[in-house]
Each structure stands twice: as C-alpha cells, then as structure tokens.
Amino acid sequence: MRDSWEALPEELRHEFLARRTVSTGWDLYRAQGVDGVGWEPLRPLIVVEQSYRHLEAVAARLLHLGVQACRRRASTVGELYAVLRFPRDLPLMDPDRPLVATELTRYARPDFLIEQGRPQLLELNTSNRLAGTRQSSQLAECYARLCPGSGLSPPPSAVTARFAALARTPPTDHSQGITRRALIPSYWASDHHHTIRHHTPGRSTLGAVRRAGLEPVVADLADLRLDPAARLLAGDVPIDVVLLEWGGHRIRYDRGALAALRAADRTATLGLFPRTESYLISSKAVLAWIHADAAAGLLTAPDEDLVHTHVPWTACLGLTTDPTTQPDLLRTAATRRTRLIAKPVFGRAGTGMLFGSRISDANWLPTLIRAARRSPLVLQRRVDPDLVAMPYRDQNSGRQVVARVPFVLSPFTIDGAAASIWVRHLAPDAPNRDVVIDTRLGAHPNTVLLAP
C-alpha cells in the first residue's frame, strides 16, 4: 500500500497540479490553520486498485475477527457493554441481543497508518456517526473531474454505499410488497458542553435515499410515537427503518421517542441502521483481545498471520483488574517504553494518549498506573509511518510548498465492502513523529483516487 503519484506520467502530474491550482470550488478544504495559515493539499493520494481491494479484504476480515474476539468474552450485547466498561449510555442498546458480526460491522471506518508499505490498524471505528463520509466522496469526485481522461477514478462512493446498506436492512413483516419508508430524524443533542439541533437533511441526502429504493421521511425525533401494533409512526406515517447518525452525542428533549424506538426494535417492527451497539466494537480493547487470541492459538494460521502483519501489538492495562496486579505487562511496558503508546480504550482526537518516547524511564510506569486507574488503557506498539511528498497551498497567501508528511488512511467498510477512503495529513510545518493525526487537532483532510 503506497502512494503511486510518482508512477504517473510526468506530463499528467503537471497537468493535474496546474488544473488543480487554477480551479475553484474547493470549499471542502476550507479550514483556518494556526497562525493564520490555512494549508490545503493540492492532490489526492493515488492508490493502485489492486492495493485498494487488498485493504478492503484486510479491513473486513479484521472487523470480523474483532467480533469473534468479543464473542469469546461475552454472549450478549449487555455482557460486552459490561466487560468493556463502556463509559456512556447507549439508549437504544438491546442488552439481550446476541453478538452478530454482520450486525455489528455494517458501517465502519478503520484507521490505518502505513509502515514500510503495510497497513497497520490503529482503530476499528464502528459507530453511527463517522467523520468524512461525504467529504471524502465529494473530494474524490472533484479530483477525478480535473483530468477525466487520465484513467484515475474515485473509489465507490461511501454515501451511495451507506444508503444501499440502509435499504438492505432486513424488512419487517409489515413492509412486504410496499415501498419501505426510511426515517431520517432531526433532533437535539449535546456533545460535551453544547446542545445543538441537528438539522433536516438536504436534497442530496433525500435523493440518495430514493435512489436506494426507499421513501425518505423527515421528522423530529421528539414527534415519534407507537401505534397499537408497536409500529413506529412519524406523524401518521409508519416507519420501516431508521437511519441513526448521532454516534456519541447525547440525545436531548426526546419526549419518549427513544423508548418508542426501543419498543419497535424489540418487537421487530422496525429496522435500525446501523445499530448503536456497534459502537462497542470501536473499543481499542478489542484489538488487544485479537492479539491475545492469536497468542493463545485460537485463530487459524492465515488469521494469525493477518493479525501479526496488520495489527500492531496491543494489550489491555487496567480493564479487568488494578494495573498493579499485571506485573508481566508492566515489565514489558518498562523494557519497551520508547516503542510504545498508551491510549484510553475509548477515546478520540488523542485525548489521554501517552507516548513512551516523551516520558522518562522514572516516570513512565507511575504515569501509566495513574492513568489506567482513572480509565482503562491499551498499550500499543508505536508505528513508524511512511511519509509521502505532498504539495500544499496556503489558502490565504497562495504560497505553495512540498512537504513529506505521514497520513492516516481510513477506508469506509460498509457491509463488508470498501467505499471512499478518508485521508488525513499533518500540516507541512508540523512534527511528523509521535503525534496524533486528527482533523480536530489541525490535520488536513484528503482523499484517494484509484489507478488501474
């Protein structure tokens, strides 16, 4: 898995950059950087289609192995929630529901760093709300239009794939022989300190739902209710499937709608896409369990090789016991300090991450123990990422530079098939080792075009 930009004909590369530089309409990149500098990449990554399909197979299989690892430790969603010490409520979770891989991995965006050409899985990212779905698709389509005769093409659209998956949600007994209705709810939700209204979807979203063969219904979450047969109603319209997009947000002012959704789900009169329980598979503890299962000989030889090749060594600290009762793991942490990173099992944007290379020998273990007592950690082998030469332009001054930067590659995996790839680069003037590459921390979004 490498960026194949330099393998393109020189004339095509010059033409591509020239057209990109003078073209307009790149508001998808619009972001204000630090010190008044707003860098934007001037080209996508170029990935050979065979490598893209390999990444698709790797991601899909690792997601399946993740659910298998969970099933070795829990038989129901509620048991998994407890053993993972999930820190938030999942109001639509059915605690008695069995763990089914095809349900829990329908919508995912695994994050990979590339090390010596090999994808290294950092997180599985299974959630209702995944960043980059629309932006990665739209950027790829914009880039493909720059040089339409180049042979470069966008990956399948994650937007299209997501609504096709929504349409594949198993039908209820009530929806046989009629066009099924898909609810796209508006709602109030809070994320940390703010409560905001998530607005009605636009025409492009409604059009995508219709092209998937569904009739879109837009209604406020607080206006939902049940009929006597426990069917969900939006106004007087019965609903067959609901698109869930609130992810880690906390719903506010639902006026009983969440209870109505739960009841309709339990009586199988409603389909949910994706299921909120899928968020549990995002726990980094699942990667540790995959490695533990490989070490215990519980995987087939091909799966064991897949794990050792594509998942950096990962182990849990403080998940099921006080961290001081894990002396073997602490000894390993002490001897490998500069090669390890510690991460909360649930977290985002690098919150709570500890780089062993930044902490002294004397402080490393005490720091780990204190952190693991507050919230369980995983210790993970530090990946040394490959760098790519990326041209940038400052949106404010027009200044252009070329910098070698690391990147995170995140293919959307929807019902086992890959779609758009969400890419994040560091800014050209940022440190490129032992840092978190996240758009909330100043990283810059990008996408991928496929080469034959």
N, C-alpha and C positions, 0 to 999 in steps of 0.2 A: 504494500500500500504506500505509494509515493505520489507526490505531485509531479505530473508529467508535462508541465508547461514548457520546459526546455526541450522536450521531444517534439513539440510542434514546429512546423516550418518557420524559419525566421521571418519571412515575409508576412505570414499570418499573425505572428505575435506583434509585429509592428503595426499592422493594420488594426488589430484588435485594440491595442492600447490607444492608438490615435483616435479611433471612433469613440472609445470609452471616455477619453479626456474631453472631447468636444460635445458629447451628448448630454442631454438634460433629463430631468425626471428621476433622479436617484435619491429621492427623499427618504427611501427606505434606509439609507445610511445616515440620515441626519441625526447627529448627536454632538453635543458640545463636550469637548475633552477638557483636560486640566490645562490651566494657564492659558485659556482662550484658544487652544489648538484643537481643531476638530478633524482628526485624521479619518480618511476613508480608504479602504483597499481599492485598487484600480482594476483588479481582475479576480476571477474566482480561482479556486483550486481546480486542477484538471486531473481527473481520475479515470484510468482505463476501465472500461465497463466490466471486464473480467474481474478486476480487483473489487469493484463495487459489488458484484454478485458474491464474491468470496466474503466480503464484510457482512453482507446480508445473511449468509449462512451461519457465520460465526455468531452474529448478534442473536439470531433466532434460536440457535442451539443453547447459547449461554443463558438466555431467558428461561428456556425450558429446564435447564439444569438448576437454575435458581429456585423454581417452584418445586422440583424434586427434592432439593435440599430442605425446603420448608416442610414438605410433607413427611420427611424423616423426623421432624421435631414437633409437628402439630398435625392434627387431623381435621381441624375446622378453622375457619377464619378467626373466630374468637380466641381459640388457643394460640394461634400465631400472633395475634394482637398482643396477648399477654406475654408470651415468651420474648417477643421483640421489645417489650416495654415501650410501645408506641406512645409518643408524648402528647398526642392530640386526639380529640373525639373524631370519629368517623360516623356522622349521624345516620347515614344510610347503610352502614355495615350490617350484614346478617351474620351474627356470631355463630350460628349453627350450620352455616353453608360450608360444604366441603371445599377443599383446595383443589381447583381445577386449572391446569396450566393454560388451556385455551381461553378461559375467562380472565385470568389474572395478567396475561401478557398481550392482550389485544391491542393496546396502544402504549408504545414505549419509545424512548429516545435514549438509547445507551450512549454514554460518553466515552470516547477513546482518545488516548494520546498515542502517537506513532513513535515507536522506538526501534531504530535500525530496520525500518520498513515494516515492522509488525504492529498491528493494532493491540493496544493494551487497555483493557476495560477498567475504567475508574468507578463508574456508577451505572446501574441499570435504568434508573429514571422511568418508573411506571407510575403514571399519575393521570388525573383528569385534565390537568392544565399544564401543557408543556410549551415552553417558550420556543419560538422560531418556526412554528408550523407554517404560517402564512408567509413570513418574511423570507425564509429560505426558498420556498417555491417561487415567489414573485421575483426574487433576485436572479434565480437560475433562468427563468423565462426572459427576463430583461437582457441578461448576458447572451443568451442564445440568439436573440434577435440582432445583436450587434453585427455578427458575421454569419448570416443564415446559410451560406454555402460552405462553411468550414468543416462540416461533419461532426461538430460538437453539439451535444444535445443535453437538455436538462434531465435529471432523473425523473421517474414518475412523481407526480405532484402529491405531497402529503395531504393537501387539502382535499383533493379528489379521493385519495385512498381512505381518508378518515370518514367521509360521508358514505363511501361504498361499504365500509365496515359497519357504520350505523345501520344501513339497510340490511346487512346480513345478521343483525341481532335477531335471535330466534323469535319467530312470530308467536303471538299468544293465540289461544283458542278463539278469541273474539274477532281476530283480524283476518280470518280466512276469506279469500276471494274479493277483498276490497283494497283500495289504496291505503296503505298504512300511514298514520299520522305521527309525525315526529315533533315533539315539543322542544323548542329552544327557549328556555326560560330567561327572563330578566329578573334581577334580584339585587338586594342589598347585601353586602358582605364586608367584613373587616379583615385587614391584613396588618397585624401588629397594632399600630395606634390610629389607623384611619378606617372609617366606614364610608364606602363609596357605592354608588349604584352602577352595576354593570348593564350597559345599555342594550337596547334591542339590536339584533344582528342586521347587517346591511344587505343590500340586494345581492351581492356576490355570494354571500353565505346561503341565502334563501334559494338562489339559483342552483347552487351546488347540491343542496338537499333535493330539489326537484329532479335534477339530472340523475340522482341516485335512485329515483323511483319512489320517493316519499313525498307526502304532502306536509310542508312545514307549517307549524302552528307556533305563533309567538304570543306569550302570555307572561304576566308577572307571577313569579313563584308563589307569592302570597295569595293569589286568587285561585289556587288549585283546590280541588275537593274530590271526594269519592262519591260514586253513585251507590245504590243499594247492593249492586253486584261487586262492589270493591274495585270498580274500574275508575281510573283517574280521569277527571274531567278538567278541562281548561275552559271556563265558561260552561257552555253546554256541549262542547266538543270532546268526544272520548279520545284518549291518547294511547298510542301503542308502544312508543319508545321515546325515551328522553335522552337528549344529549347533555351530559354532565361536563361542565367546564370550570367548576370552581376550585378544584385542586385543594391546596392548603388553606384557602380562605374560609373564614367562619361566617356562616350564613346568619343574617340578622332579619328580624321582622318577618319570619316565615308564616306566622299566623296558622300554624298547624299543617303547612304544606309538606314539611319533611315527614311528619307522621303519616300523611296520606300517601306519599311516595313509598315509604317503608311497607305500609299495608298492601299496596298494589303489587309491590315486588314480591312480598311473601306469598301472596295468593296467585302469583304467576299470571296476572292480568296486564303486566307491564314489563317492557324490556328497558334496561339501563345500559348506556354506553358512554364511556367504559365504566365498569363497576368501581365504586370508590374503594373497595377492599384491595384493588390492585396496587394502591399506594404503598401497601406494606412491603411489596417486593422491592421497593426502592431502598430499603434499609441496607446500608453497607455491611451489616452483619451477614446478609445473605451471601456476599462474596466470600466472607470468612468461612461460612458453612460449606460452600462449594469446595474450598481448599481442604477443609477438614475431611470431607467425604472422599476426596481424591487421595489424601494421605492414608485414609483407613481402608483403601481398596474397594470402595463401594461403587466406583464408576467403571464403565467399560474402558478398555485400553485406549480407543480413539477419543473418548470424552476426557479421560485423564490427560492425554497429550494436549487436547484443546485447552484445558484449564491451565496447564503449565506454560503453554505457549502464549495465551492471550489474557490471562488474569494475573496481575502482579500478586505475589504472596500477600495474604491478608489474614489477620487473626483478631478475635474479639478480646478486649480488655474491659472487665467490669460489667459485662452484660448479665451474667447469671450469678456472680459472686463478687465479694470485695476484691479489688485488684491485687491487694497484698497477698491473697491466697493463690495467686498464679505465678509462683516463683520461676518456673521454667520459661514462661513468656517474658517475664521481666528481665531474666538473664539474656534472652535473645534480643530484647529491646536495647539492653545496655551495650551488647557487643556490636550491634548493627546501627547504632544511633544515627550516623551520618547518612545511612542508606534508607531511613525510614521516615514516614509521615504518619502522624496520628490525626484521626478525623472522628468527630461525633458520628454515631451510627445513623442518626437522622440529622440533616442539616443542609444548608445551601449557601452559595456565594462565599465559601471558605470560612464561614463563622466557626470559631473554635478549633481551626486546624493548627497543628503544631509541626514544624519542620525540624527534625532532629539536627540538621546541619546548622541551625540558628541558635541552638541551646547548648550550653556547656555540659560536659560529662557529669559534673557535680549536680547540676540542676535537672537533668533530663528525667531520671526516674521519679524524683519527687513531684515534678511538674505533671508527668503522666498520671501518677496515682491521684493527685488532687483533681485533675480534670476528669478522670474516669469515675471518681466518686460522685461528681456532680452530674455526669451524663456518660453512659457507656461509650467507649471508643472502639475503633478498629485501628490496628497498626497495619500499615501497608508499605510494601516496597516502593521506594521512590523511583519513578520512571524518569529516565533521561531522554527528553523528547527530541525528535528530529526537528530541524529548522528548515524553513522554506524562505526563499528570497521573494519578498512581496513588495510591489510598488505601492506607495501611499501618496495621497494628496491632502494637504490641509484645506478643508472646505472654506476657510476664512481668507487665507492669504494666497492660495493657489500653489504654494510651494510643494514640490514633489521630492520624495526620497525613496530609496530602496533599502529595506532592512531585512535581516534574517531573523525570523520570529518563529516561536513554537505555535502550535494550534491544537484545538480540540475538535474532533470530528464526531458528529452525532447523527447517525442515520435514524430517521423515523422508521420504526418497525411496527407495522400495522397488520394484525392477523398473520404474522409470520413473514410478511414480505416487506422489503425495504422501499422507502419512498425518498422524499427530499432529504438532503443532508444539511444540517445546521452546523456552521463552522464559526469558531471564534478565534481571533488572533489577538496577541498583545499589540499595543501601540509600538511604533518603531523606536521610541526612546525609552521603553520600559525594560527593566531587568528581565532576562529570559530564562532564568533558572530559579527553582524553588519559589514559584509564585502561583497564584490561583488565576486561571484564565476564565473570567466570567464577565459578561457584559455589565452586570451590576457593579463591577469593580473596575470598569474602564476598558475592558476588552472590546474589540470591534467585530461586528457580525459579518459573515460572508457565507458563501455557498459553493456548490460544486457543479461543474459541467462534466459530462461523460465523453470520453474519446473512444472510438471504435477499437 
